[in-house]
């Protein structure tokens, strides 16, 4: 599917001969995905306006846009990256090879929707490819993503309530709490293609003896 175009297809189109599962290419995918996600959400999760901000001054506006991009990356990217890394490393712990890929087709779709000014944006920024496994192991691997959102949500709540960081990080922590809370609920829903579906499907197969 074109939405799930990966670096393997991109490298092939460019005629570049590199091992598509190389670890440094995973890092590159994480960087590209983080920048794309930051751009897509930079107007939804905005940096606090600096004191004395004058929207008429173009140079100040450019500076604020850069701050919004940075803020969105800090608020959104960790939730997505750590979600996928949870899948990857839990799979590896079970001895299952797993590779992270940015979904370039979906990222381009998200950028296009953002540029068109559509209010609601749904896309899959990345995914982890792994070998088929038994239902219970598959359910545990699928649950790792939502569990990471729970950890990040709890951490954000705890950090905010106990003032663990400087107040300048409060907006990022508030955004992180909201994002991870939303993604936790979303990824536990029994909707095909979402982690929750794989969790419930795997558990059903285990307990039904299928």
ABEGO torsion letter per residue (X at the ends): XAAABBAAAAAAAAGBBBBAABAAAAAAAAAAAAAAAAAAAAAABBBBBBBGBBAABAAAAAAAAAAAAAAAAAAAAAAAAAAAAAAAAAAAAAGBBBBBBBBAAAAAAAAAAAAAGBABBBBBABBBBBBBBBAAAAAAAAAAAAAAAAAAAAAAAAAAAAGABBAAAAAAAAAAAAAAAAAAAAAABBBBGBAAAAAAAAAAAAAAGX
